[in-house]
Amino acid sequence: MLSELEDILSDILLIDDGRLILYSNIDELRQSAYRLEGGKNRLEAFCGNKKMIYIKHGDMNSIAVIHEPFDDSTVAKTKRD
């Protein structure tokens, strides 16, 4: 989705219920935002202490978007688990 927006936007501002969730430029967001998908319990356990900017629980799995830099070992762990 970011690829569609980057040609027309330079900054992203997310507001939820009057509260600022995120203000970042597209390049920074591309480097520090991750979409995760998995079982609700595992996803919530992994995301517990991270800056979550979106979460949606479905019948089969959940989706979350995290906004913080991950090191290579964290990225590798998400792919294994």
C-alpha positions as CSV (number, residue, x, y, z in Angstrom):
1,M,0.0,0.0,0.0
2,L,2.9,2.4,0.7
3,S,4.1,2.1,-2.9
4,E,0.8,3.5,-4.1
5,L,1.0,6.4,-1.7
6,E,4.6,7.4,-2.0
7,D,4.1,9.2,-5.3
8,I,1.6,11.6,-3.8
9,L,2.5,11.8,-0.2
10,S,5.7,12.7,1.6
11,D,4.5,12.4,5.2
12,I,2.0,10.2,7.0
13,L,-0.1,11.4,10.0
14,L,-2.3,8.8,11.7
15,I,-4.9,10.0,14.2
16,D,-7.2,7.7,16.1
17,D,-10.1,9.2,18.1
18,G,-8.3,12.5,18.4
19,R,-5.0,10.9,19.5
20,L,-1.8,11.2,17.4
21,I,-0.7,7.6,16.6
22,L,2.0,8.3,14.1
23,Y,3.7,11.1,12.3
24,S,6.5,10.0,9.9
25,N,7.7,10.5,6.4
26,I,7.2,7.7,3.9
27,D,10.9,6.7,3.8
28,E,11.2,6.3,7.6
29,L,7.9,4.4,7.7
30,R,9.1,2.0,5.1
31,Q,12.2,1.3,7.1
32,S,10.6,0.9,10.5
33,A,7.0,-0.5,10.1
34,Y,6.3,-4.2,9.9
35,R,3.1,-6.1,9.2
36,L,2.7,-9.3,11.2
37,E,0.2,-12.0,10.8
38,G,-0.5,-15.0,13.0
39,G,-2.6,-16.5,15.8
40,K,-4.1,-13.9,18.2
41,N,-2.3,-15.1,21.3
42,R,1.1,-15.4,19.7
43,L,0.8,-12.1,18.0
44,E,-0.3,-10.3,21.2
45,A,2.5,-11.9,23.1
46,F,5.1,-10.8,20.5
47,C,3.6,-7.2,20.2
48,G,3.1,-6.7,23.9
49,N,5.9,-4.2,24.5
50,K,6.2,-2.8,20.9
51,K,4.6,0.3,19.4
52,M,1.6,-1.2,17.7
53,I,-0.2,1.2,15.3
54,Y,-2.8,-1.3,14.1
55,I,-4.3,-4.6,15.1
56,K,-7.2,-6.6,13.8
57,H,-8.4,-10.0,15.0
58,G,-10.1,-12.3,12.7
59,D,-11.7,-15.8,13.1
60,M,-8.6,-17.6,11.8
61,N,-5.7,-15.2,12.5
62,S,-4.8,-11.6,13.5
63,I,-2.9,-8.8,11.7
64,A,-0.8,-6.2,13.4
65,V,1.4,-3.3,12.2
66,I,4.4,-2.4,14.4
67,H,6.3,0.8,14.1
68,E,9.7,0.5,15.5
69,P,13.1,-0.6,14.1
70,F,13.7,-4.4,14.4
71,D,17.2,-5.8,14.4
72,D,18.0,-8.8,12.1
73,S,17.6,-11.4,14.8
74,T,14.0,-10.1,15.7
75,V,13.1,-10.2,12.0
76,A,14.4,-13.7,11.7
77,K,12.5,-14.8,14.9
78,T,9.2,-13.6,13.4
79,K,9.7,-15.7,10.3
80,R,10.5,-18.8,12.4
81,D,7.7,-18.5,14.9
